[in-house]
Amino acid sequence: MALLQTEFDFVLPRGYVDSQGNVHREGSMRLATAMDEIAPLRDPRVRQNQAYLVIILLSRVITRLGSLQVVTPHEIESLFTGDLAYLQRLYRQLNERGTSIVTAQCPGCGTDVEVDIASLGG
C-alpha cells in the first residue's frame, strides 16, 4: 500500500529575510485541510481585506521556513512578491493537482520535461 505524501520541501527564489538579516530559503509545505481554507474566512483581517486570505492560508500550511519552526502571517507578509507568487503556485499545484510534478520547458532546446518540484527543495 502506497503512503500519501502530505509534506513537500521547497526552495524560495529569494528567501525570507529576518530581523537579523538571515535569509531563509528552504522550507516545507503540507497539504491543506478543509479547515485550513475555512478558518481564515473568520479572521477579521480577511474580512477587511480579502487579499489577506492567502497570507493566513500560507502561514497555516508552511510548516518550516529555514530555521523557523513556526511560520506566522508576519513572515508571509514580509516575503518578496516573487516568493509569495512561488508559494501560491506551489500551493495550487499540490492541493488542486495532487502532485508535485509539473511540466516545464527546457530553455535550451524547448522540449517539455516533467519536473518534481518537491525535489527542488534539496
A tleap script that builds the chain and sets N, CA, C and O, in Angstrom:
source leaprc.protein.ff14SB
mol = sequence {
  NMET ALA LEU LEU GLN THR GLU PHE ASP PHE
  VAL LEU PRO ARG GLY TYR VAL ASP SER GLN
  GLY ASN VAL HIE ARG GLU GLY SER MET ARG
  LEU ALA THR ALA MET ASP GLU ILE ALA PRO
  LEU ARG ASP PRO ARG VAL ARG GLN ASN GLN
  ALA TYR LEU VAL ILE ILE LEU LEU SER ARG
  VAL ILE THR ARG LEU GLY SER LEU GLN VAL
  VAL THR PRO HIE GLU ILE GLU SER LEU PHE
  THR GLY ASP LEU ALA TYR LEU GLN ARG LEU
  TYR ARG GLN LEU ASN GLU ARG GLY THR SER
  ILE VAL THR ALA GLN CYS PRO GLY CYS GLY
  THR ASP VAL GLU VAL ASP ILE ALA SER LEU
  GLY CGLY
}
set mol.1.N position { 0.843 -1.179 0.000 }
set mol.1.CA position { 0.000 0.000 0.000 }
set mol.1.C position { 0.894 1.250 0.000 }
set mol.1.O position { 1.782 1.384 0.842 }
set mol.2.N position { 0.656 2.143 -0.930 }
set mol.2.CA position { 1.464 3.356 -1.037 }
set mol.2.C position { 1.007 4.388 -0.009 }
set mol.2.O position { -0.186 4.561 0.240 }
set mol.3.N position { 1.981 5.061 0.574 }
set mol.3.CA position { 1.680 6.126 1.520 }
set mol.3.C position { 1.483 7.434 0.768 }
set mol.3.O position { 2.175 7.696 -0.216 }
set mol.4.N position { 0.561 8.240 1.214 }
set mol.4.CA position { 0.298 9.537 0.615 }
set mol.4.C position { 1.313 10.541 1.134 }
set mol.4.O position { 1.463 10.716 2.343 }
set mol.5.N position { 2.009 11.196 0.218 }
set mol.5.CA position { 2.944 12.238 0.634 }
set mol.5.C position { 2.132 13.482 0.958 }
set mol.5.O position { 1.375 13.972 0.121 }
set mol.6.N position { 2.291 13.990 2.173 }
set mol.6.CA position { 1.490 15.136 2.614 }
set mol.6.C position { 2.335 16.376 2.871 }
set mol.6.O position { 1.790 17.454 3.110 }
set mol.7.N position { 3.651 16.240 2.826 }
set mol.7.CA position { 4.529 17.385 3.063 }
set mol.7.C position { 5.586 17.438 1.970 }
set mol.7.O position { 6.146 16.413 1.582 }
set mol.8.N position { 5.854 18.652 1.475 }
set mol.8.CA position { 6.753 18.838 0.349 }
set mol.8.C position { 7.758 19.936 0.659 }
set mol.8.O position { 7.389 21.007 1.140 }
set mol.9.N position { 9.017 19.668 0.384 }
set mol.9.CA position { 10.064 20.662 0.574 }
set mol.9.C position { 10.093 21.617 -0.606 }
set mol.9.O position { 9.703 21.254 -1.716 }
set mol.10.N position { 10.555 22.841 -0.367 }
set mol.10.CA position { 10.685 23.840 -1.428 }
set mol.10.C position { 11.890 24.725 -1.151 }
set mol.10.O position { 12.434 24.732 -0.047 }
set mol.11.N position { 12.295 25.467 -2.168 }
set mol.11.CA position { 13.347 26.470 -2.040 }
set mol.11.C position { 12.824 27.751 -2.661 }
set mol.11.O position { 12.509 27.783 -3.850 }
set mol.12.N position { 12.731 28.804 -1.868 }
set mol.12.CA position { 12.241 30.091 -2.367 }
set mol.12.C position { 13.258 30.716 -3.330 }
set mol.12.O position { 14.464 30.545 -3.155 }
set mol.13.N position { 12.778 31.431 -4.331 }
set mol.13.CA position { 13.689 32.103 -5.265 }
set mol.13.C position { 14.622 33.101 -4.570 }
set mol.13.O position { 15.812 33.151 -4.882 }
set mol.14.N position { 14.101 33.884 -3.643 }
set mol.14.CA position { 14.913 34.890 -2.945 }
set mol.14.C position { 15.091 34.566 -1.474 }
set mol.14.O position { 16.215 34.547 -0.973 }
set mol.15.N position { 13.996 34.313 -0.782 }
set mol.15.CA position { 14.056 33.950 0.616 }
set mol.15.C position { 13.531 35.032 1.543 }
set mol.15.O position { 13.530 36.217 1.212 }
set mol.16.N position { 13.091 34.598 2.699 }
set mol.16.CA position { 12.616 35.489 3.750 }
set mol.16.C position { 13.824 36.012 4.514 }
set mol.16.O position { 14.685 35.236 4.928 }
set mol.17.N position { 13.888 37.324 4.700 }
set mol.17.CA position { 14.977 37.940 5.448 }
set mol.17.C position { 14.437 38.338 6.818 }
set mol.17.O position { 13.535 39.170 6.924 }
set mol.18.N position { 15.003 37.730 7.872 }
set mol.18.CA position { 14.520 38.033 9.222 }
set mol.18.C position { 15.139 39.322 9.748 }
set mol.18.O position { 15.930 39.966 9.059 }
set mol.19.N position { 14.776 39.690 10.966 }
set mol.19.CA position { 15.213 40.973 11.538 }
set mol.19.C position { 16.724 41.037 11.778 }
set mol.19.O position { 17.279 42.128 11.916 }
set mol.20.N position { 17.391 39.890 11.828 }
set mol.20.CA position { 18.847 39.868 11.988 }
set mol.20.C position { 19.581 39.822 10.646 }
set mol.20.O position { 20.811 39.795 10.606 }
set mol.21.N position { 18.823 39.814 9.555 }
set mol.21.CA position { 19.421 39.768 8.230 }
set mol.21.C position { 19.672 38.367 7.702 }
set mol.21.O position { 20.252 38.211 6.628 }
set mol.22.N position { 19.245 37.340 8.438 }
set mol.22.CA position { 19.397 35.953 7.972 }
set mol.22.C position { 18.388 35.674 6.866 }
set mol.22.O position { 17.234 36.095 6.943 }
set mol.23.N position { 18.833 34.965 5.844 }
set mol.23.CA position { 17.957 34.605 4.728 }
set mol.23.C position { 17.511 33.158 4.901 }
set mol.23.O position { 18.332 32.260 5.092 }
set mol.24.N position { 16.197 32.946 4.829 }
set mol.24.CA position { 15.601 31.617 4.972 }
set mol.24.C position { 14.962 31.254 3.634 }
set mol.24.O position { 13.958 31.851 3.246 }
set mol.25.N position { 15.537 30.280 2.925 }
set mol.25.CA position { 15.021 29.909 1.603 }
set mol.25.C position { 14.364 28.539 1.571 }
set mol.25.O position { 13.374 28.343 0.866 }
set mol.26.N position { 14.900 27.593 2.323 }
set mol.26.CA position { 14.377 26.230 2.279 }
set mol.26.C position { 13.233 26.080 3.269 }
set mol.26.O position { 13.297 26.586 4.389 }
set mol.27.N position { 12.194 25.388 2.848 }
set mol.27.CA position { 11.059 25.197 3.734 }
set mol.27.C position { 10.264 23.975 3.368 }
set mol.27.O position { 10.635 23.220 2.469 }
set mol.28.N position { 9.160 23.782 4.073 }
set mol.28.CA position { 8.243 22.672 3.831 }
set mol.28.C position { 6.813 23.183 3.867 }
set mol.28.O position { 6.460 24.051 4.666 }
set mol.29.N position { 6.002 22.626 2.984 }
set mol.29.CA position { 4.577 22.939 2.936 }
set mol.29.C position { 3.815 21.617 2.983 }
set mol.29.O position { 4.162 20.660 2.291 }
set mol.30.N position { 2.780 21.582 3.806 }
set mol.30.CA position { 1.937 20.388 3.873 }
set mol.30.C position { 0.679 20.604 3.045 }
set mol.30.O position { 0.311 21.734 2.724 }
set mol.31.N position { 0.036 19.504 2.712 }
set mol.31.CA position { -1.249 19.608 2.029 }
set mol.31.C position { -2.251 20.300 2.946 }
set mol.31.O position { -2.211 20.128 4.165 }
set mol.32.N position { -3.131 21.066 2.368 }
set mol.32.CA position { -4.136 21.799 3.140 }
set mol.32.C position { -5.311 20.894 3.499 }
set mol.32.O position { -5.646 19.953 2.779 }
set mol.33.N position { -5.918 21.211 4.630 }
set mol.33.CA position { -7.159 20.551 5.032 }
set mol.33.C position { -8.318 21.502 4.736 }
set mol.33.O position { -8.111 22.670 4.407 }
set mol.34.N position { -9.516 20.992 4.858 }
set mol.34.CA position { -10.691 21.848 4.664 }
set mol.34.C position { -10.675 22.996 5.674 }
set mol.34.O position { -11.024 24.127 5.335 }
set mol.35.N position { -10.269 22.708 6.917 }
set mol.35.CA position { -10.238 23.750 7.943 }
set mol.35.C position { -9.208 24.828 7.612 }
set mol.35.O position { -9.411 25.995 7.948 }
set mol.36.N position { -8.107 24.456 6.959 }
set mol.36.CA position { -7.115 25.457 6.562 }
set mol.36.C position { -7.727 26.493 5.619 }
set mol.36.O position { -7.336 27.660 5.639 }
set mol.37.N position { -8.668 26.077 4.809 }
set mol.37.CA position { -9.296 27.006 3.873 }
set mol.37.C position { -10.490 27.732 4.481 }
set mol.37.O position { -10.831 28.834 4.050 }
set mol.38.N position { -11.121 27.129 5.467 }
set mol.38.CA position { -12.296 27.736 6.096 }
set mol.38.C position { -11.913 28.735 7.192 }
set mol.38.O position { -12.474 29.829 7.252 }
set mol.39.N position { -10.972 28.372 8.050 }
set mol.39.CA position { -10.624 29.193 9.215 }
set mol.39.C position { -10.228 30.627 8.876 }
set mol.39.O position { -10.640 31.543 9.588 }
set mol.40.N position { -9.446 30.865 7.820 }
set mol.40.CA position { -9.075 32.263 7.530 }
set mol.40.C position { -10.271 33.168 7.233 }
set mol.40.O position { -10.182 34.383 7.407 }
set mol.41.N position { -11.377 32.594 6.791 }
set mol.41.CA position { -12.558 33.405 6.483 }
set mol.41.C position { -13.156 34.044 7.732 }
set mol.41.O position { -13.911 35.013 7.642 }
set mol.42.N position { -12.812 33.494 8.901 }
set mol.42.CA position { -13.288 34.047 10.171 }
set mol.42.C position { -12.371 35.163 10.694 }
set mol.42.O position { -12.740 35.905 11.605 }
set mol.43.N position { -11.194 35.270 10.116 }
set mol.43.CA position { -10.199 36.233 10.595 }
set mol.43.C position { -10.620 37.651 10.209 }
set mol.43.O position { -10.961 37.896 9.052 }
set mol.44.N position { -10.602 38.587 11.163 }
set mol.44.CA position { -11.020 39.968 10.862 }
set mol.44.C position { -10.160 40.640 9.788 }
set mol.44.O position { -10.647 41.507 9.062 }
set mol.45.N position { -8.884 40.247 9.681 }
set mol.45.CA position { -8.016 40.835 8.651 }
set mol.45.C position { -8.479 40.443 7.256 }
set mol.45.O position { -8.361 41.225 6.313 }
set mol.46.N position { -9.003 39.238 7.130 }
set mol.46.CA position { -9.527 38.773 5.840 }
set mol.46.C position { -10.849 39.459 5.541 }
set mol.46.O position { -11.136 39.793 4.392 }
set mol.47.N position { -11.650 39.668 6.570 }
set mol.47.CA position { -12.932 40.358 6.368 }
set mol.47.C position { -12.728 41.798 5.918 }
set mol.47.O position { -13.525 42.331 5.146 }
set mol.48.N position { -11.657 42.430 6.403 }
set mol.48.CA position { -11.349 43.801 5.983 }
set mol.48.C position { -10.706 43.854 4.608 }
set mol.48.O position { -10.905 44.812 3.861 }
set mol.49.N position { -9.935 42.826 4.273 }
set mol.49.CA position { -9.209 42.809 3.002 }
set mol.49.C position { -9.105 41.364 2.530 }
set mol.49.O position { -8.301 40.598 3.061 }
set mol.50.N position { -9.905 40.983 1.546 }
set mol.50.CA position { -9.964 39.604 1.052 }
set mol.50.C position { -8.607 39.106 0.560 }
set mol.50.O position { -8.348 37.902 0.586 }
set mol.51.N position { -7.738 40.011 0.113 }
set mol.51.CA position { -6.412 39.620 -0.370 }
set mol.51.C position { -5.560 39.033 0.753 }
set mol.51.O position { -4.589 38.329 0.479 }
set mol.52.N position { -5.903 39.308 1.997 }
set mol.52.CA position { -5.142 38.795 3.136 }
set mol.52.C position { -5.356 37.295 3.340 }
set mol.52.O position { -4.615 36.658 4.089 }
set mol.53.N position { -6.353 36.739 2.685 }
set mol.53.CA position { -6.652 35.311 2.802 }
set mol.53.C position { -5.425 34.455 2.506 }
set mol.53.O position { -5.144 33.502 3.233 }
set mol.54.N position { -4.703 34.783 1.453 }
set mol.54.CA position { -3.534 33.981 1.074 }
set mol.54.C position { -2.452 34.037 2.144 }
set mol.54.O position { -1.733 33.059 2.346 }
set mol.55.N position { -2.328 35.158 2.826 }
set mol.55.CA position { -1.324 35.294 3.886 }
set mol.55.C position { -1.632 34.320 5.021 }
set mol.55.O position { -0.753 33.587 5.474 }
set mol.56.N position { -2.874 34.317 5.471 }
set mol.56.CA position { -3.291 33.430 6.561 }
set mol.56.C position { -3.180 31.973 6.124 }
set mol.56.O position { -2.677 31.131 6.868 }
set mol.57.N position { -3.646 31.683 4.931 }
set mol.57.CA position { -3.637 30.309 4.430 }
set mol.57.C position { -2.218 29.755 4.358 }
set mol.57.O position { -1.964 28.649 4.836 }
set mol.58.N position { -1.298 30.502 3.773 }
set mol.58.CA position { 0.082 30.020 3.661 }
set mol.58.C position { 0.731 29.872 5.035 }
set mol.58.O position { 1.519 28.951 5.247 }
set mol.59.N position { 0.409 30.764 5.968 }
set mol.59.CA position { 1.003 30.644 7.304 }
set mol.59.C position { 0.505 29.379 8.011 }
set mol.59.O position { 1.167 28.887 8.925 }
set mol.60.N position { -0.636 28.854 7.608 }
set mol.60.CA position { -1.162 27.628 8.204 }
set mol.60.C position { -0.508 26.381 7.618 }
set mol.60.O position { -0.319 25.399 8.336 }
set mol.61.N position { -0.156 26.396 6.325 }
set mol.61.CA position { 0.318 25.170 5.673 }
set mol.61.C position { 1.841 25.093 5.542 }
set mol.61.O position { 2.376 24.016 5.277 }
set mol.62.N position { 2.549 26.210 5.720 }
set mol.62.CA position { 4.005 26.156 5.695 }
set mol.62.C position { 4.470 25.732 7.076 }
set mol.62.O position { 4.244 26.433 8.063 }
set mol.63.N position { 5.113 24.591 7.137 }
set mol.63.CA position { 5.477 24.002 8.426 }
set mol.63.C position { 6.885 24.366 8.867 }
set mol.63.O position { 7.231 24.208 10.038 }
set mol.64.N position { 7.694 24.852 7.942 }
set mol.64.CA position { 9.071 25.241 8.267 }
set mol.64.C position { 9.559 26.195 7.204 }
set mol.64.O position { 9.240 26.049 6.024 }
set mol.65.N position { 10.339 27.178 7.630 }
set mol.65.CA position { 10.980 28.111 6.701 }
set mol.65.C position { 12.369 28.405 7.240 }
set mol.65.O position { 12.528 29.137 8.218 }
set mol.66.N position { 13.374 27.826 6.591 }
set mol.66.CA position { 14.733 27.943 7.091 }
set mol.66.C position { 14.815 27.364 8.484 }
set mol.66.O position { 14.387 26.231 8.707 }
set mol.67.N position { 15.360 28.123 9.434 }
set mol.67.CA position { 15.466 27.643 10.810 }
set mol.67.C position { 14.201 27.931 11.622 }
set mol.67.O position { 14.122 27.564 12.794 }
set mol.68.N position { 13.220 28.581 11.010 }
set mol.68.CA position { 11.968 28.889 11.709 }
set mol.68.C position { 11.075 27.656 11.734 }
set mol.68.O position { 10.714 27.130 10.681 }
set mol.69.N position { 10.724 27.203 12.902 }
set mol.69.CA position { 9.841 26.042 13.030 }
set mol.69.C position { 8.371 26.449 13.063 }
set mol.69.O position { 7.485 25.616 12.873 }
set mol.70.N position { 8.117 27.736 13.307 }
set mol.70.CA position { 6.758 28.266 13.301 }
set mol.70.C position { 6.732 29.438 12.326 }
set mol.70.O position { 7.519 30.378 12.439 }
set mol.71.N position { 5.816 29.364 11.372 }
set mol.71.CA position { 5.669 30.430 10.382 }
set mol.71.C position { 4.339 31.124 10.650 }
set mol.71.O position { 3.284 30.490 10.653 }
set mol.72.N position { 4.403 32.419 10.874 }
set mol.72.CA position { 3.221 33.209 11.188 }
set mol.72.C position { 2.876 34.116 10.006 }
set mol.72.O position { 3.658 34.219 9.061 }
set mol.73.N position { 1.723 34.769 10.048 }
set mol.73.CA position { 1.408 35.727 8.987 }
set mol.73.C position { 2.489 36.803 8.825 }
set mol.73.O position { 2.695 37.305 7.720 }
set mol.74.N position { 3.179 37.159 9.911 }
set mol.74.CA position { 4.232 38.173 9.816 }
set mol.74.C position { 5.309 37.770 8.805 }
set mol.74.O position { 5.722 38.589 7.984 }
set mol.75.N position { 5.763 36.529 8.858 }
set mol.75.CA position { 6.799 36.078 7.923 }
set mol.75.C position { 6.275 36.073 6.487 }
set mol.75.O position { 6.989 36.464 5.563 }
set mol.76.N position { 5.047 35.638 6.301 }
set mol.76.CA position { 4.481 35.607 4.944 }
set mol.76.C position { 4.316 37.027 4.416 }
set mol.76.O position { 4.594 37.280 3.244 }
set mol.77.N position { 3.872 37.955 5.253 }
set mol.77.CA position { 3.735 39.364 4.859 }
set mol.77.C position { 5.069 39.961 4.424 }
set mol.77.O position { 5.108 40.850 3.573 }
set mol.78.N position { 6.156 39.475 5.005 }
set mol.78.CA position { 7.478 40.044 4.762 }
set mol.78.C position { 8.206 39.428 3.576 }
set mol.78.O position { 9.330 39.826 3.271 }
set mol.79.N position { 7.587 38.467 2.905 }
set mol.79.CA position { 8.228 37.842 1.743 }
set mol.79.C position { 8.281 38.802 0.560 }
set mol.79.O position { 7.428 39.679 0.420 }
set mol.80.N position { 9.282 38.629 -0.279 }
set mol.80.CA position { 9.310 39.353 -1.546 }
set mol.80.C position { 8.156 38.841 -2.406 }
set mol.80.O position { 7.745 37.690 -2.264 }
set mol.81.N position { 7.637 39.672 -3.286 }
set mol.81.CA position { 6.461 39.293 -4.074 }
set mol.81.C position { 6.719 38.067 -4.946 }
set mol.81.O position { 5.810 37.264 -5.160 }
set mol.82.N position { 7.936 37.912 -5.448 }
set mol.82.CA position { 8.261 36.727 -6.248 }
set mol.82.C position { 8.170 35.450 -5.431 }
set mol.82.O position { 7.728 34.418 -5.936 }
set mol.83.N position { 8.587 35.512 -4.167 }
set mol.83.CA position { 8.490 34.347 -3.288 }
set mol.83.C position { 7.037 34.039 -2.948 }
set mol.83.O position { 6.635 32.876 -2.898 }
set mol.84.N position { 6.254 35.086 -2.716 }
set mol.84.CA position { 4.824 34.881 -2.435 }
set mol.84.C position { 4.141 34.228 -3.634 }
set mol.84.O position { 3.350 33.299 -3.469 }
set mol.85.N position { 4.440 34.707 -4.828 }
set mol.85.CA position { 3.861 34.120 -6.041 }
set mol.85.C position { 4.287 32.660 -6.198 }
set mol.85.O position { 3.478 31.812 -6.574 }
set mol.86.N position { 5.547 32.370 -5.912 }
set mol.86.CA position { 6.048 30.992 -5.980 }
set mol.86.C position { 5.244 30.093 -5.026 }
set mol.86.O position { 4.804 29.010 -5.412 }
set mol.87.N position { 5.059 30.545 -3.789 }
set mol.87.CA position { 4.332 29.742 -2.802 }
set mol.87.C position { 2.870 29.558 -3.187 }
set mol.87.O position { 2.297 28.497 -2.937 }
set mol.88.N position { 2.261 30.565 -3.787 }
set mol.88.CA position { 0.875 30.434 -4.238 }
set mol.88.C position { 0.776 29.384 -5.349 }
set mol.88.O position { -0.145 28.566 -5.351 }
set mol.89.N position { 1.723 29.406 -6.291 }
set mol.89.CA position { 1.725 28.396 -7.369 }
set mol.89.C position { 1.942 27.005 -6.800 }
set mol.89.O position { 1.274 26.055 -7.212 }
set mol.90.N position { 2.877 26.873 -5.850 }
set mol.90.CA position { 3.141 25.578 -5.235 }
set mol.90.C position { 1.899 25.079 -4.496 }
set mol.90.O position { 1.538 23.908 -4.610 }
set mol.91.N position { 1.252 25.955 -3.748 }
set mol.91.CA position { 0.036 25.583 -3.019 }
set mol.91.C position { -1.021 25.041 -3.983 }
set mol.91.O position { -1.603 23.981 -3.752 }
set mol.92.N position { -1.259 25.786 -5.067 }
set mol.92.CA position { -2.260 25.339 -6.049 }
set mol.92.C position { -1.870 24.012 -6.671 }
set mol.92.O position { -2.710 23.122 -6.809 }
set mol.93.N position { -0.608 23.866 -7.046 }
set mol.93.CA position { -0.153 22.628 -7.677 }
set mol.93.C position { -0.356 21.438 -6.740 }
set mol.93.O position { -0.866 20.399 -7.157 }
set mol.94.N position { 0.035 21.586 -5.495 }
set mol.94.CA position { -0.067 20.473 -4.556 }
set mol.94.C position { -1.506 20.146 -4.188 }
set mol.94.O position { -1.871 18.974 -4.103 }
set mol.95.N position { -2.319 21.160 -3.969 }
set mol.95.CA position { -3.669 20.919 -3.459 }
set mol.95.C position { -4.723 20.728 -4.532 }
set mol.95.O position { -5.731 20.068 -4.281 }
set mol.96.N position { -4.526 21.275 -5.705 }
set mol.96.CA position { -5.514 21.108 -6.773 }
set mol.96.C position { -5.169 19.946 -7.687 }
set mol.96.O position { -6.058 19.243 -8.169 }
set mol.97.N position { -3.877 19.743 -7.925 }
set mol.97.CA position { -3.449 18.690 -8.841 }
set mol.97.C position { -3.105 17.396 -8.113 }
set mol.97.O position { -3.103 16.320 -8.711 }
set mol.98.N position { -2.811 17.511 -6.805 }
set mol.98.CA position { -2.494 16.329 -6.021 }
set mol.98.C position { -1.110 15.768 -6.271 }
set mol.98.O position { -0.828 14.632 -5.888 }
set mol.99.N position { -0.251 16.528 -6.896 }
set mol.99.CA position { 1.089 16.057 -7.189 }
set mol.99.C position { 2.053 17.227 -7.195 }
set mol.99.O position { 1.658 18.383 -7.344 }
set mol.100.N position { 3.313 16.902 -7.032 }
set mol.100.CA position { 4.333 17.944 -7.111 }
set mol.100.C position { 5.043 17.907 -8.469 }
set mol.100.O position { 6.054 18.583 -8.660 }
set mol.101.N position { 4.517 17.124 -9.402 }
set mol.101.CA position { 5.129 17.015 -10.724 }
set mol.101.C position { 4.468 18.008 -11.674 }
set mol.101.O position { 3.247 18.032 -11.825 }
set mol.102.N position { 5.302 18.823 -12.308 }
set mol.102.CA position { 4.821 19.811 -13.274 }
set mol.102.C position { 5.550 19.611 -14.597 }
set mol.102.O position { 6.633 19.028 -14.650 }
set mol.103.N position { 4.937 20.104 -15.646 }
set mol.103.CA position { 5.594 20.083 -16.954 }
set mol.103.C position { 6.283 21.422 -17.140 }
set mol.103.O position { 5.679 22.480 -16.961 }
set mol.104.N position { 7.543 21.360 -17.500 }
set mol.104.CA position { 8.326 22.573 -17.738 }
set mol.104.C position { 8.982 22.460 -19.109 }
set mol.104.O position { 9.140 21.370 -19.658 }
set mol.105.N position { 9.353 23.607 -19.638 }
set mol.105.CA position { 10.010 23.621 -20.938 }
set mol.105.C position { 11.488 23.920 -20.755 }
set mol.105.O position { 11.860 24.874 -20.072 }
set mol.106.N position { 12.331 23.091 -21.373 }
set mol.106.CA position { 13.772 23.300 -21.316 }
set mol.106.C position { 14.095 24.615 -22.032 }
set mol.106.O position { 13.725 24.784 -23.193 }
set mol.107.N position { 14.781 25.552 -21.356 }
set mol.107.CA position { 15.096 26.831 -22.000 }
set mol.107.C position { 16.093 26.689 -23.142 }
set mol.107.O position { 16.150 27.540 -24.029 }
set mol.108.N position { 16.871 25.624 -23.123 }
set mol.108.CA position { 17.873 25.430 -24.170 }
set mol.108.C position { 17.298 24.871 -25.462 }
set mol.108.O position { 17.556 25.399 -26.544 }
set mol.109.N position { 16.509 23.787 -25.345 }
set mol.109.CA position { 16.027 23.104 -26.554 }
set mol.109.C position { 14.527 23.212 -26.777 }
set mol.109.O position { 14.035 22.872 -27.853 }
set mol.110.N position { 13.787 23.686 -25.762 }
set mol.110.CA position { 12.344 23.852 -25.912 }
set mol.110.C position { 11.540 22.594 -25.674 }
set mol.110.O position { 10.320 22.613 -25.834 }
set mol.111.N position { 12.187 21.493 -25.295 }
set mol.111.CA position { 11.494 20.236 -25.055 }
set mol.111.C position { 10.749 20.288 -23.728 }
set mol.111.O position { 11.267 20.804 -22.738 }
set mol.112.N position { 9.522 19.748 -23.711 }
set mol.112.CA position { 8.768 19.646 -22.467 }
set mol.112.C position { 9.319 18.488 -21.643 }
set mol.112.O position { 9.537 17.394 -22.163 }
set mol.113.N position { 9.541 18.737 -20.357 }
set mol.113.CA position { 10.025 17.716 -19.436 }
set mol.113.C position { 9.199 17.773 -18.164 }
set mol.113.O position { 8.669 18.824 -17.801 }
set mol.114.N position { 9.092 16.629 -17.488 }
set mol.114.CA position { 8.406 16.596 -16.203 }
set mol.114.C position { 9.425 16.853 -15.100 }
set mol.114.O position { 10.508 16.268 -15.086 }
set mol.115.N position { 9.057 17.745 -14.172 }
set mol.115.CA position { 9.943 18.117 -13.075 }
set mol.115.C position { 9.182 17.928 -11.773 }
set mol.115.O position { 8.044 18.378 -11.640 }
set mol.116.N position { 9.810 17.264 -10.817 }
set mol.116.CA position { 9.215 17.116 -9.491 }
set mol.116.C position { 9.640 18.322 -8.664 }
set mol.116.O position { 10.782 18.407 -8.213 }
set mol.117.N position { 8.705 19.259 -8.467 }
set mol.117.CA position { 9.060 20.489 -7.760 }
set mol.117.C position { 9.385 20.244 -6.303 }
set mol.117.O position { 10.074 21.054 -5.683 }
set mol.118.N position { 8.904 19.137 -5.736 }
set mol.118.CA position { 9.267 18.809 -4.362 }
set mol.118.C position { 10.749 18.490 -4.253 }
set mol.118.O position { 11.375 18.775 -3.232 }
set mol.119.N position { 11.315 17.900 -5.302 }
set mol.119.CA position { 12.739 17.531 -5.250 }
set mol.119.C position { 13.637 18.748 -5.352 }
set mol.119.O position { 14.828 18.653 -5.055 }
set mol.120.N position { 13.102 19.888 -5.762 }
set mol.120.CA position { 13.911 21.093 -5.865 }
set mol.120.C position { 14.247 21.657 -4.499 }
set mol.120.O position { 15.099 22.539 -4.388 }
set mol.121.N position { 13.592 21.163 -3.452 }
set mol.121.CA position { 13.831 21.668 -2.111 }
set mol.121.C position { 15.093 21.125 -1.477 }
set mol.121.O position { 15.437 21.509 -0.359 }
set mol.122.N position { 15.776 20.253 -2.159 }
set mol.122.CA position { 17.050 19.766 -1.644 }
set mol.122.C position { 16.853 18.603 -0.769 }
set mol.122.O position { 17.822 18.056 -0.242 }
savepdb mol mol.pdb
quit
